[in-house]
Amino acid sequence: MYDVIVIGGGVTGCAIARELSKFEGKGCVIEAGDDVCSGTSKANSAIIHAGFDATPGSNKARLNVRGNAMMDELAEKLDISFRRNGSLVVRTAEQPEEGLRQLLEKGRQNGVPGIRIVTGEELRAMEPNLADTVVEALYAPTGAIVCPFEMTIAFAENAYENGMEFRLETTVKEIEKEEGGYCVCVEKRAADQTVTTEELHTKAVVNAAGVYADVWNNRVSENKIHITARKGEYLLLDKVAGDHVQHTVFQLPGKMGKGVLVTQTVHGNLLVGPTAKDIDDKEGVNTTLEGLDYLPESAAVSVKNLPLRQVITSFAGLRAHEDGDDFVLGEATDAPNFYNAAGIESPGLSSAPAIGEEIAAEVAAKLGLQKKEEFKDTRKGVQHLAELSMEQRNELIRQNPAYGNIICRCEMISEGEILDAIHRPIGARSLDAVKRRTRAGMGRCQSGFCSPRVIDILNRECGIPMEQVRKNSGASNFIVGKNKEI
């Protein structure tokens, strides 16, 4: 019997899990992917929004501003790559003035600090590569960028170290009310694709299932919600293009979101996107010719001379858009001890710390869980060789020669970093899981060189047969057999 089961190991579920691990009790996170951060949380704009766009009084507005304010302390304690680069929402000469002023007023009502409109020489000094038609911008100094992988993994690892259990590659198949709580029926898929079933019993359920959150709410509650998968496609440019803009450059928002942005990433790349298209397929993360053709054309409205020859990859992610256009949070009125964290689209990444804080406090109060006398609130991430001085690198290699063996040349990732990713809490068991923790495979060649070597390390360290080492979940094996046997 668990006190609480969290469905979903994305940034929201893991933030809730970390906050729940501050309380006495037995908790578990169920994640269908082979790793945390396998869904929406791994494919987004990596932005910590300032909070000027959300409707005043909404959950999005309230929790965005609170989550933004929490990030400096969290980034320090949990060793998350994070930088306050500031954001600009630009207006072109063809667009009406009132659009930017409305955003400014919304931001002030939401309590966003320091926002103001900039024009002329000041604006051009801030961003020389803004399109020539841009005449002014709303500047928000608290806007920031983050590594969403590190953020999610940091929450998860810290929760795990404080007693939270994680069940990966485990899919919820049914939820049924029972005396004292809920029965959660799950399927566990092994690396060889064999499936086992199990019934888990819990006093409370937290529904942080992303695009599937409506499925589980509607299974236990008559207060139905409907979530649409809103696809966003992106272009990622090489680090040589990373200085093209310094701030996150937005366009005036429309009914489908904040439009195509151009921003640095915390690791020095340039990111362009997303598109916004509602689709029926909750697994539809394929890129399209239509979407990728649209991005450069749309981005040129705000930023000129984009170095598109430096594109190294494209990707797509899904946002969980709820019909009410706000986060659906808290206990379902007709399903006691069933808590929603649903419809978590933008600014969900920014709001996740505050959502975790709020939901965990509500669950703990309802169940009568007491705060732990001892809670470890810090976590150290993978030590990246490229971030060290030459003296520090040499000392690390003297202590562990594996740090002197470079596996990923593009990102200069050593064997020591990959070993750390494998053997740390909730260790990596696939190439994508290694990539999210170390960046091995995220560089210019997109794992063309390093993937066979990472497969070999996973085989050696984890005992996974070479044919069963996968890119991520499901049947994503790289190796199908030996040449001579085939």
C-alpha positions, -999 to +999 in steps of 0.1 A: +000+000+000+014+034-011+003+066+005+005+083-029+012+073-065+022+100-090+013+091-127+039+107-150+076+112-147+078+146-165+089+178-149+056+183-132+054+148-118+090+149-107+086+183-090+055+170-072+075+138-062+103+159-048+080+180-027+061+149-015+094+133-005+097+161+022+069+143+040+068+109+058+050+083+038+055+058+010+053+072-025+059+061-061+062+076-095+049+056-125+064+065-159+057+048-192+090+058-207+124+042-201+135+073-182+120+104-166+117+134-189+105+111-218+075+131-230+066+168-232+094+177-208+121+166-232+109+186-262+101+222-254+115+257-256+135+253-224+122+287-212+115+299-177+089+325-186+086+358-167+048+355-164+035+385-185+014+364-210-010+344-188-044+358-179-044+376-146-059+355-118-054+322-137-035+293-124-010+298-152-003+334-141-001+327-104+021+296-106+043+310-134+054+340-114+059+318-082+078+291-101+101+317-118+110+332-084+119+297-070+144+289-098+175+306-085+176+287-053+165+254-069+192+257-096+219+262-070+208+235-046+200+209-074+229+218-097+207+227-127+220+247-157+201+279-155+206+315-167+185+347-165+191+360-200+159+381-201+132+381-227+120+405-254+085+404-270+090+424-302+065+445-322+069+453-358+058+486-375+028+467-391+014+455-357-008+477-335+007+494-305-019+482-281-008+446-283+025+452-264+008+476-239-018+450-231+010+425-223+027+451-202-004+456-182-010+419-178+025+415-166+021+442-140-012+427-128+006+393-125+034+408-104+062+404-129+091+425-117+110+450-138+091+448-171+092+478-194+090+488-231+123+495-248+128+512-282+154+528-305+191+526-297+187+508-264+167+480-281+193+477-310+221+476-285+204+448-266+198+428-298+215+440-330+200+411-351+164+421-346+145+424-379+146+459-394+109+462-391+109+458-353+102+491-336+099+483-299+098+454-274+086+444-240+116+436-219+113+412-189+146+408-170+134+378-150+130+357-182+154+328-182+166+297-199+172+263-183+181+227-193+147+209-190+165+175-189+186+185-159+157+201-142+135+170-144+163+146-136+174+167-107+139+167-092+137+129-097+171+121-083+165+143-052+131+127-047+146+092-050+174+100-025+147+111-001+128+078-004+105+082-034+102+050-056+103+052-094+088+026-117+100+032-152+087+015-184+055+009-164+022+019-181-010+025-162-038+004-177-067+010-153-076+030-122-104+018-100-118+033-068-116+010-038-121+012+000-095+035+013-081+047-020-074+034-055-062+003-073-038+012-101-033-017-126+000-014-144+020-032-171+058-034-168+078-039-200+113-054-197+142-047-221+135-079-240+099-067-244+083-092-221+053-078-202+042-084-166+011-070-149+006-059-113-020-042-091-008-013-069-028+000-041-026+036-029-045+060-006-040+089-031-033+094-068-017+124-084-025+126-121+005+143-139+001+122-171+006+150-196-014+145-228-030+115-212-042+133-180-077+136-193-079+098-197-073+092-160-093+121-147-123+109-168-119+073-156-127+083-120-145+116-122-178+128-138-162+163-142-147+156-176-118+174-190-105+172-226-068+176-236-056+182-271-021+173-282-007+205-296+024+198-317+054+221-317+083+217-341+118+231-336+151+237-353+183+234-332+214+252-345+251+245-338+269+264-310+287+286-336+253+302-341+245+306-304+254+343-301+230+354-328+207+366-300+214+371-263+179+372-250+148+351-257+131+369-285+093+363-287+067+376-311+034+390-300+013+360-288-017+347-307-046+323-299-023+293-303+005+305-280+035+327-280+045+321-316+079+312-330+108+323-307+145+325-312+167+319-281+200+308-269+201+275-249+220+272-217+245+250-235+252+276-262+231+265-291+204+285-309+168+273-308+141+283-332+104+273-327+078+261-320+050+257-345+016+251-330-008+225-346-035+206-328-034+169-337-053+137-327-023+115-321-011+117-286+022+101-297+026+123-329+061+137-324+072+134-360+085+165-377+069+176-410+081+194-441+053+219-436+063+227-401+101+229-407+095+252-438+074+275-417+099+281-389+125+302-408+098+322-425+081+330-393+113+336-372+124+362-398+096+385-386+115+391-354+152+381-361+172+387-393+200+368-409+194+335-391+223+312-399+202+283-410+231+264-426+241+257-390+209+236-382+221+203-367+188+187-359+150+192-358+125+177-333+089+180-322+071+179-289+035+179-277+018+203-253-012+192-233-038+219-241-069+217-220-101+232-234-104+256-205-070+271-214-056+268-179-039+243-156-064+219-140-052+215-105-062+199-072-086+173-059-114+161-081-146+171-063-163+137-068-132+115-065-117+119-031-078+117-029-075+119-067-055+150-075-050+165-110-020+183-124-035+184-159-034+207-189+002+216-181+013+233-213+033+265-215+043+280-190+043+245-174+081+242-172+083+276-155+054+267-131+065+231-123+083+240-090+053+259-077+028+232-089+049+206-070+048+228-039+011+233-040-001+198-049+022+181-024+011+204+004-026+196-005-020+159-006+000+159+026-026+179+045-054+155+034-035+124+043-021+138+075+015+133+064+042+148+087+072+168+075+104+148+077+129+158+104+157+152+079+153+161+042+183+162+018+176+193-003+207+193-024+219+172-053+250+172-075+247+166-112+271+148-135+305+165-134+312+178-170+348+177-180+344+206-205+334+230-177+366+225-157+399+243-160+429+223-174+443+218-138+409+205-126+406+182-156+441+167-150+433+162-113+400+144-121+418+122-147+445+113-121+417+102-097+398+084-124+414+077-158+380+071-174+377+109-175+406+110-199+388+088-225+367+111-247+336+092-261+316+121-276+340+144-296+314+170-305+305+178-269+338+165-253+320+140-231+343+115-214+337+079-204+338+090-167+307+112-173+289+083-190+297+060-161+284+085-137+252+088-156+247+050-156+255+045-119+239+075-102+203+074-088+178+064-115+207+056-137+206+057-175+198+025-193+194+037-229+213+060-253+187+088-249+190+085-211+228+089-213+223+118-237+200+137-214+224+134-185+257+140-203+249+155-237+268+127-254+251+126-289+237+161-288+265+178-308+272+184-344+273+148-356+242+139-336+257+107-321+270+094-354+304+088-339+297+081-302+266+058-303+285+025-308+308+033-279+279+043-256+262+010-266+294-009-256+296+009-223+259+001-215+265-035-224+296-037-202+283-018-171+247-029-170+249-064-185+224-055-212+230-077-242+241-056-272+210-065-292+188-051-263+205-017-259+179+008-271+176+044-281+147+048-257+115+030-249+099+001-268+116-017-297+141+010-305+171-014-306+201-004-327+215-039-332+194-068-346+220-095-347+255-106-358+264-103-395+275-139-400+245-153-381+221-132-403 
